[in-house]
Amino acid sequence: MTTQTTDAKGAGKPTSLKRVAAASSIGTTIEFYDFFIYGTAAALVFPHIFFPNQSATAATLSSFATFAVAFFARPVGAIVFGHFGDRIGRKKTLVSTLLIMGVATVFIGLLPGYSTGAFGIFSNGIGIWAPTLLVLMRFFQGFAVGGEWAGATLLTAEYAPKGKRGMMAMWPQLGPAFAFFLSSMTFLIFTRGDNTSTDSFFMTVGWRIPFLLSALLVLVGLWIRLAVDETPVFKEGERRLGQDPEKKLPFLDAMRYQWKEILIAGGALASLFSLFYMGTSFFTNFATKYLGHSMPFVLSMGMLAAVIFGLSIAASAMWSDKIGRRKVIMISCTLAVIWALAVFPIMETGSKAAFAIGLIVTLIIFGIAYGPAGAALPELFQARYRYTGAGLGYNLAGIFGGAIPPLFAAQWVSQGNVLYVGMMLAGLSAVSVLCTYFMVESKDTEMGQDHVAPSTARKDEAQQLAQSEVLASEVP
């Protein structure tokens, strides 16, 4: 299937929707693969490699603190890449985010530890520089992801045929499911059994290989993305607004006109991030360290959960084309309130089946809302700052739900207060239910023109009324 785009000279150029879907999906797959292998390594390896002089609990907390750094970098990336995505185009910006993430991830794979070298280099380690450089590379990972998601979803949403935007926008949403499967599989291959002593193959060399392999994935992603044309919506916007002397910074416009939508989007998706990153990163540490499950079993369950997770994303995205984005997201957030209180008591029974159920159900609930989110957030914002607005809302949710909960959870679990973790997740989910209630249904929004959001519409109406009153007073 193709859609017709027009270049600056007016010549028609057919663009395959399959290619657009592949470009968005491969990009988010690579970005989140890099992100997830870091999360897996943060749970299994980094406490020993980069924080060897700390107690086991303190090392785990420090490791997850470096994991959290990326979430605070993501809004920065959303602002910077959102600016360029709204000014120079989706395609060019997405190539940049892919390159930055790839370089940062490969560098982590080459980084010597605190007291151990890498591939025979710096055989005695590099001391405090090791965790310092780790944090820096983690910042760049988050910086790149901050600009990746909004651009990838816009690429599909702005190409989507009428009535099928949810289905098209599901492709970048499938990236995390693909990435979770790949990251779990690569770590499973290179663990070589369950030998995780400090001098084992996995702890010295094996953990680095998934990071280095990301270079190959980046090359594939670049090859696909460079073959995709700029979106027709962006081209039309440039034609109409490119010479507008009043055109301002996208970030300032988004904050001025639609700050409410940014906050509502961030709150609505906060629960989803908490469930997802707890499920994909924290549960790995919890299962191996506290429940006593073997690493190969946990990683194998991650692969199985990733497949089911992907199916739930696809089903919910297409469902949202029929009943609306808001209703589907509300269902997920409501289920999350209940499940958050049940998941840890279930897994604490200690059986492998209980862990599998806990992981799979957690990701299914997340997937129900994540599928339609790819279309819902771009639909909320006006075209001239859509990249920025969607990115800010999405990455604000990342801070609320992805950065903070794992830090508290690691401390509470080490103290035996697992119930507190469930209560925290349930509280976040309740906030998301409230924010979703205030969301405006957007599935029928036209992407090809600047729509007027409710908050902006009320402001414009007030301004027009004031102007009318002034004119009326001037009539003799």
C-alpha positions as CSV (number, residue, x, y, z in Angstrom):
1,M,0.0,0.0,0.0
2,T,1.3,3.5,-0.8
3,T,0.4,7.0,-0.1
4,Q,1.2,10.0,-2.3
5,T,3.6,12.7,-1.0
6,T,4.8,15.8,-2.6
7,D,8.3,17.2,-2.5
8,A,9.2,20.9,-2.4
9,K,9.1,21.1,-6.2
10,G,5.6,19.7,-6.4
11,A,6.6,16.3,-7.9
12,G,4.6,13.4,-6.6
13,K,6.5,10.6,-4.9
14,P,4.8,7.4,-3.8
15,T,5.8,6.2,-0.3
16,S,5.0,2.7,0.9
17,L,3.0,2.6,4.2
18,K,4.8,-0.7,4.8
19,R,8.1,1.1,4.6
20,V,6.8,3.8,7.0
21,A,5.7,1.1,9.4
22,A,9.1,-0.6,9.2
23,A,11.0,2.6,9.7
24,S,9.1,3.6,12.8
25,S,9.1,0.1,14.3
26,I,12.8,-0.7,13.6
27,G,13.8,2.6,15.2
28,T,11.9,2.1,18.4
29,T,13.0,-1.5,18.5
30,I,16.7,-0.4,18.4
31,E,16.2,2.4,20.8
32,F,14.4,0.3,23.4
33,Y,16.7,-2.7,22.8
34,D,19.6,-0.4,23.9
35,F,17.5,0.9,26.8
36,F,16.4,-2.6,28.0
37,I,19.9,-4.2,27.8
38,Y,20.9,-1.4,30.1
39,G,18.1,-2.2,32.5
40,T,18.9,-5.9,32.5
41,A,22.6,-5.2,33.1
42,A,21.6,-2.7,35.9
43,A,19.8,-5.6,37.6
44,L,22.4,-8.4,37.0
45,V,25.8,-6.9,36.4
46,F,26.4,-3.3,37.2
47,P,26.2,-3.6,41.0
48,H,29.3,-5.9,40.8
49,I,31.2,-4.1,37.9
50,F,30.7,-0.4,38.7
51,F,29.9,-0.4,42.4
52,P,32.0,-3.2,43.9
53,N,32.9,-1.4,47.1
54,Q,29.3,-1.0,48.3
55,S,27.1,-3.4,50.1
56,A,24.8,-5.5,48.0
57,T,21.7,-3.3,48.7
58,A,23.6,0.0,48.2
59,A,25.1,-1.3,45.0
60,T,21.7,-2.3,43.7
61,L,20.3,1.2,44.6
62,S,23.3,2.9,42.9
63,S,22.8,0.8,39.8
64,F,19.1,1.6,39.5
65,A,20.0,5.3,40.2
66,T,22.0,5.3,37.0
67,F,19.0,3.6,35.3
68,A,16.9,6.5,36.5
69,V,19.2,9.2,35.1
70,A,17.9,8.5,31.6
71,F,14.4,9.3,32.5
72,F,15.4,12.8,33.7
73,A,17.3,13.2,30.4
74,R,14.3,12.3,28.3
75,P,12.4,15.6,28.7
76,V,15.5,17.4,27.7
77,G,15.7,15.3,24.6
78,A,12.0,15.9,24.0
79,I,12.6,19.6,24.0
80,V,15.7,19.6,21.9
81,F,14.6,17.1,19.3
82,G,11.1,18.3,19.4
83,H,12.3,21.7,18.4
84,F,14.2,20.3,15.4
85,G,11.5,17.8,14.6
86,D,8.9,20.6,14.4
87,R,11.2,22.9,12.5
88,I,13.3,20.8,10.1
89,G,11.3,17.6,9.9
90,R,10.6,14.2,11.5
91,K,12.9,12.2,9.3
92,K,16.2,14.1,9.8
93,T,15.6,14.3,13.6
94,L,14.9,10.5,13.9
95,V,18.2,9.7,12.2
96,S,20.0,11.8,14.8
97,T,18.3,10.1,17.7
98,L,19.2,6.7,16.3
99,L,22.9,7.6,16.0
100,I,23.2,9.1,19.4
101,M,21.6,6.1,21.1
102,G,23.8,3.7,19.1
103,V,27.1,5.4,20.0
104,A,26.3,5.7,23.7
105,T,25.3,2.0,23.9
106,V,28.4,0.7,22.2
107,F,30.5,2.9,24.4
108,I,28.9,1.3,27.5
109,G,29.9,-2.1,26.1
110,L,33.5,-1.0,25.9
111,L,33.6,0.7,29.3
112,P,36.1,-0.7,31.9
113,G,34.7,-1.3,35.3
114,Y,35.6,0.2,38.7
115,S,38.3,-2.3,39.4
116,T,38.2,-4.6,36.3
117,G,39.2,-3.9,32.7
118,A,37.5,-4.5,29.4
119,F,38.9,-6.9,26.8
120,G,42.4,-6.6,28.3
121,I,42.4,-2.8,28.3
122,F,42.8,-0.9,31.6
123,S,43.3,-4.3,33.3
124,N,43.0,-2.7,36.8
125,G,39.9,-0.7,36.0
126,I,39.5,3.1,36.0
127,G,38.1,3.7,39.4
128,I,35.5,6.5,39.9
129,W,35.6,7.3,36.2
130,A,33.8,4.0,35.5
131,P,30.5,4.9,37.1
132,T,30.9,8.6,36.1
133,L,31.2,7.7,32.4
134,L,28.4,5.1,32.8
135,V,26.1,7.9,34.1
136,L,27.1,10.2,31.2
137,M,26.3,7.5,28.6
138,R,23.1,6.7,30.3
139,F,22.2,10.4,30.0
140,F,22.8,10.3,26.3
141,Q,20.6,7.2,26.0
142,G,17.8,8.9,27.7
143,F,18.4,12.1,25.7
144,A,18.0,10.2,22.4
145,V,15.0,8.2,23.5
146,G,13.4,11.5,24.6
147,G,13.3,12.5,20.9
148,E,12.7,9.1,19.4
149,W,9.3,8.1,20.5
150,A,7.4,11.2,19.5
151,G,9.0,11.3,16.1
152,A,8.4,7.6,15.4
153,T,4.7,7.9,16.3
154,L,4.3,11.1,14.3
155,L,5.8,9.3,11.3
156,T,3.1,6.7,11.3
157,A,0.2,8.9,12.6
158,E,0.8,11.6,9.9
159,Y,0.9,9.0,7.1
160,A,-2.1,6.9,8.4
161,P,-5.3,6.5,6.2
162,K,-8.5,7.9,7.7
163,G,-10.0,5.6,10.4
164,K,-6.8,3.5,10.7
165,R,-4.5,5.8,12.7
166,G,-4.5,3.6,15.8
167,M,-3.5,0.6,13.6
168,M,-0.7,2.5,11.9
169,A,0.5,4.1,15.1
170,M,0.8,0.7,16.8
171,W,4.0,-0.1,14.8
172,P,6.4,2.1,16.8
173,Q,4.5,0.9,19.9
174,L,5.5,-2.7,19.0
175,G,9.2,-1.6,19.3
176,P,9.4,-2.2,23.1
177,A,7.9,-5.7,22.7
178,F,10.4,-6.6,20.0
179,A,13.3,-5.1,22.0
180,F,12.4,-6.8,25.3
181,F,12.4,-10.1,23.4
182,L,15.8,-9.4,21.8
183,S,17.4,-8.1,24.9
184,S,16.2,-11.1,27.0
185,M,17.4,-13.5,24.2
186,T,20.9,-12.0,23.8
187,F,21.5,-12.0,27.6
188,L,20.2,-15.6,27.8
189,I,22.6,-16.7,25.1
190,F,25.6,-15.1,26.7
191,T,25.0,-16.0,30.3
192,R,26.4,-19.6,29.5
193,G,24.3,-21.2,32.2
194,D,23.8,-19.5,35.5
195,N,27.4,-18.8,36.4
196,T,27.4,-15.2,37.6
197,S,30.6,-15.2,39.7
198,T,32.7,-12.1,39.2
199,D,35.3,-14.0,37.1
200,S,32.7,-15.8,34.9
201,F,32.5,-15.3,31.2
202,F,29.2,-13.5,31.5
203,M,30.4,-11.0,34.2
204,T,33.7,-10.3,32.4
205,V,32.8,-10.4,28.6
206,G,29.3,-11.8,28.0
207,W,27.3,-8.9,29.3
208,R,29.2,-6.5,26.9
209,I,28.2,-8.4,23.7
210,P,24.5,-7.3,23.6
211,F,25.7,-3.6,23.9
212,L,28.2,-4.1,21.0
213,L,25.6,-5.9,18.8
214,S,23.5,-2.8,18.9
215,A,25.9,-1.3,16.3
216,L,24.6,-3.7,13.7
217,L,21.0,-2.9,14.5
218,V,21.6,0.8,14.2
219,L,23.0,0.3,10.6
220,V,19.9,-1.6,9.7
221,G,17.7,1.1,11.2
222,L,19.5,3.9,9.3
223,W,19.2,2.0,6.0
224,I,15.4,1.8,6.4
225,R,14.9,5.3,7.8
226,L,16.9,7.1,5.1
227,A,14.6,5.5,2.5
228,V,11.4,7.1,3.9
229,D,10.2,10.5,2.7
230,E,9.2,13.3,5.1
231,T,5.5,13.1,6.2
232,P,3.0,14.9,4.0
233,V,1.5,16.7,7.1
234,F,4.9,18.3,7.9
235,K,5.4,19.3,4.3
236,E,2.0,20.9,4.1
237,G,2.7,22.7,7.4
238,E,6.0,24.0,6.1
239,R,4.3,25.3,2.9
240,R,1.7,27.2,4.9
241,L,3.8,28.3,7.9
242,G,7.4,28.2,6.8
243,Q,7.5,31.9,5.9
244,D,5.3,33.0,8.8
245,P,7.2,35.8,10.7
246,E,5.2,35.0,13.8
247,K,6.4,31.4,14.0
248,K,7.9,30.9,17.5
249,L,9.8,28.2,19.3
250,P,7.7,25.0,19.3
251,F,8.5,24.4,23.0
252,L,7.2,27.9,24.1
253,D,4.1,27.5,21.9
254,A,3.4,24.0,23.3
255,M,3.8,25.3,26.9
256,R,1.8,28.4,26.3
257,Y,-1.2,26.9,24.5
258,Q,-1.4,23.3,25.6
259,W,0.3,22.9,28.9
260,K,-2.8,21.2,30.3
261,E,-2.7,18.5,27.6
262,I,1.0,17.9,28.4
263,L,0.3,17.4,32.1
264,I,-2.8,15.3,31.5
265,A,-0.8,13.1,29.1
266,G,2.0,12.7,31.5
267,G,-0.3,11.7,34.3
268,A,-2.4,9.4,32.2
269,L,0.7,7.3,31.1
270,A,2.6,7.4,34.5
271,S,0.9,4.2,35.6
272,L,1.9,2.4,32.4
273,F,5.6,3.4,32.7
274,S,5.7,2.2,36.3
275,L,4.2,-1.2,35.4
276,F,6.5,-1.6,32.3
277,Y,9.8,-0.7,33.8
278,M,9.1,-2.6,37.0
279,G,8.2,-5.6,34.8
280,T,11.1,-5.4,32.4
281,S,13.9,-4.3,34.8
282,F,13.0,-4.5,38.5
283,F,11.3,-7.9,38.3
284,T,14.5,-9.3,36.9
285,N,16.4,-8.3,40.0
286,F,13.6,-9.2,42.3
287,A,13.2,-12.7,40.8
288,T,16.9,-13.6,40.8
289,K,18.0,-12.0,44.1
290,Y,14.9,-12.3,46.4
291,L,12.9,-15.2,44.9
292,G,15.8,-17.4,44.0
293,H,14.8,-18.1,40.4
294,S,17.6,-18.8,37.9
295,M,18.7,-16.2,35.4
296,P,18.0,-18.4,32.4
297,F,14.4,-19.0,33.6
298,V,13.8,-15.3,34.2
299,L,15.1,-14.3,30.8
300,S,13.1,-17.1,29.1
301,M,10.0,-15.8,30.8
302,G,10.9,-12.3,29.5
303,M,10.9,-13.6,25.9
304,L,7.5,-15.3,26.4
305,A,6.0,-12.2,28.0
306,A,7.4,-10.0,25.2
307,V,5.4,-12.0,22.6
308,I,2.2,-11.7,24.6
309,F,2.9,-8.1,25.3
310,G,3.2,-7.4,21.6
311,L,-0.1,-9.1,20.8
312,S,-1.9,-7.0,23.5
313,I,-0.4,-3.8,22.0
314,A,-1.6,-4.7,18.5
315,A,-5.1,-5.7,19.6
316,S,-5.7,-2.6,21.8
317,A,-4.4,-0.2,19.1
318,M,-6.8,-1.5,16.5
319,W,-9.6,-1.6,19.1
320,S,-9.0,2.1,19.8
321,D,-9.9,2.9,16.2
322,K,-13.4,1.6,17.0
323,I,-14.2,2.7,20.5
324,G,-11.7,5.5,21.0
325,R,-8.3,6.0,22.7
326,R,-9.6,7.3,26.0
327,K,-11.8,4.3,26.8
328,V,-9.1,1.8,26.1
329,I,-6.5,3.6,28.2
330,M,-9.0,4.0,31.0
331,I,-9.6,0.3,31.0
332,S,-5.9,-0.4,31.4
333,C,-5.4,2.2,34.2
334,T,-8.4,0.8,36.2
335,L,-7.1,-2.8,35.9
336,A,-3.6,-1.5,37.0
337,V,-5.0,-0.2,40.3
338,I,-6.2,-3.7,41.2
339,W,-3.3,-5.6,39.8
340,A,-0.7,-3.5,41.5
341,L,-1.9,-4.6,44.9
342,A,-2.0,-8.3,43.9
343,V,1.2,-8.8,41.8
344,F,3.8,-9.0,44.6
345,P,1.8,-11.3,46.9
346,I,1.3,-13.6,44.0
347,M,5.0,-13.6,43.1
348,E,6.1,-14.0,46.7
349,T,4.6,-17.4,46.8
350,G,7.9,-18.3,45.2
351,S,6.7,-20.6,42.4
352,K,7.9,-20.2,38.8
353,A,4.3,-20.2,37.6
354,A,3.5,-17.3,40.0
355,F,6.4,-15.2,38.6
356,A,5.4,-16.0,35.0
357,I,1.8,-14.9,35.7
358,G,3.0,-11.7,37.5
359,L,5.2,-10.7,34.6
360,I,2.8,-11.6,31.8
361,V,-0.3,-10.0,33.3
362,T,1.7,-6.8,34.2
363,L,2.8,-6.4,30.6
364,I,-0.6,-7.2,29.2
365,I,-2.2,-4.4,31.3
366,F,0.6,-2.1,30.1
367,G,0.1,-3.1,26.5
368,I,-3.6,-2.4,26.5
369,A,-2.9,1.3,27.1
370,Y,0.4,1.5,25.2
371,G,-1.2,0.5,21.9
372,P,-3.5,3.4,21.5
373,A,-1.1,5.9,23.1
374,G,0.9,6.0,19.9
375,A,-2.0,7.7,18.2
376,A,-3.6,9.4,21.2
377,L,-0.7,11.8,22.1
378,P,0.0,13.1,18.6
379,E,-3.7,13.7,18.2
380,L,-3.8,15.9,21.2
381,F,-1.4,18.6,19.9
382,Q,-1.5,21.1,17.0
383,A,0.7,20.3,14.0
384,R,3.2,23.1,14.4
385,Y,4.4,21.8,17.8
386,R,3.1,18.3,17.7
387,Y,6.5,16.6,18.0
388,T,7.4,18.7,21.0
389,G,4.0,18.4,22.8
390,A,3.7,14.7,22.4
391,G,7.3,14.1,23.4
392,L,7.0,16.2,26.5
393,G,3.8,14.5,27.7
394,Y,5.3,11.0,27.0
395,N,8.6,11.7,28.8
396,L,7.0,13.5,31.7
397,A,5.2,10.2,32.3
398,G,8.6,8.5,32.1
399,I,9.8,10.5,35.1
400,F,6.7,9.9,37.2
401,G,6.4,6.2,36.4
402,G,9.7,5.0,35.2
403,A,12.4,6.9,37.1
404,I,11.1,7.2,40.7
405,P,9.3,3.9,41.4
406,P,12.3,1.5,40.9
407,L,14.4,3.5,43.3
408,F,11.8,3.3,46.1
409,A,11.0,-0.3,45.2
410,A,14.6,-1.4,45.5
411,Q,14.9,0.1,49.0
412,W,11.5,-1.2,50.2
413,V,12.1,-4.7,49.0
414,S,15.5,-4.9,50.7
415,Q,13.7,-3.9,53.9
416,G,11.0,-6.5,53.4
417,N,8.3,-4.0,52.8
418,V,7.0,-5.4,49.5
419,L,3.5,-4.3,50.2
420,Y,4.6,-0.7,50.0
421,V,5.7,-1.2,46.4
422,G,2.2,-2.4,45.4
423,M,0.6,0.5,47.2
424,M,2.9,2.9,45.4
425,L,2.0,1.4,42.0
426,A,-1.7,1.4,42.8
427,G,-1.5,5.1,43.8
428,L,0.2,6.0,40.5
429,S,-2.5,4.0,38.6
430,A,-5.2,5.9,40.5
431,V,-3.7,9.2,39.4
432,S,-3.6,7.9,35.8
433,V,-7.3,7.0,36.0
434,L,-8.1,10.5,37.1
435,C,-6.0,12.1,34.3
436,T,-7.4,9.8,31.7
437,Y,-10.9,10.9,32.8
438,F,-9.9,14.5,31.8
439,M,-8.5,13.5,28.4
440,V,-10.4,14.5,25.3
441,E,-11.3,11.7,22.9
442,S,-9.2,12.4,19.8
443,K,-9.6,9.5,17.4
444,D,-11.6,11.7,14.9
445,T,-9.0,14.5,14.9
446,E,-7.7,15.6,11.5
447,M,-3.9,15.4,11.5
448,G,-3.5,17.5,8.3
449,Q,-4.4,20.8,9.9
450,D,-3.9,22.6,13.2
451,H,-6.9,21.7,15.3
452,V,-7.8,23.7,18.4
453,A,-7.6,21.9,21.7
454,P,-10.3,22.6,24.3
455,S,-8.0,24.7,26.6
456,T,-6.9,26.8,23.6
457,A,-10.4,27.1,22.2
458,R,-11.7,28.6,25.4
459,K,-8.9,31.1,25.4
460,D,-9.5,32.0,21.7
461,E,-13.2,32.5,22.3
462,A,-12.5,34.8,25.2
463,Q,-10.1,36.8,23.1
464,Q,-12.6,37.1,20.3
465,L,-15.4,38.2,22.7
466,A,-13.2,40.9,24.2
467,Q,-12.2,42.1,20.7
468,S,-16.0,42.2,19.7
469,E,-16.8,44.2,22.8
470,V,-14.0,46.7,22.0
471,L,-15.2,47.1,18.4
472,A,-18.8,47.5,19.6
473,S,-17.8,50.3,22.0
474,E,-16.1,52.2,19.2
475,V,-19.3,52.2,17.0
476,P,-20.9,55.7,17.4
